Amino acid sequence: MIPPKSHPKWAALAKGEVKVQFRVFAGNMMLNQCQRKLAENGSAETLRACIDEVHAFFTKYERIYAAELETLF
């Protein structure tokens, strides 16, 4: 089960504060993209957009990342 967007780990993932190497590389690429966006513009609005993007990605591909997300959350 995917936690709600309000869970603090989503922000930590988007910012790169939690270091994770997912088995399926697409998750790593998406997180790196969000981290670059936040490095360029660290506003609250950009952070919310990145959290939305990260949450939507892992919700869409929950079955692929289920085991890794379970250990993370």
Secondary structure, DSSP 8 states (H G I E B T S, - for coil): ----TTSHHHHHHHHT-S----SSHHHHHHHHHHHHHHHH---HHHHHHHHHHHHHHHHHTHHHHHHHHHHH-
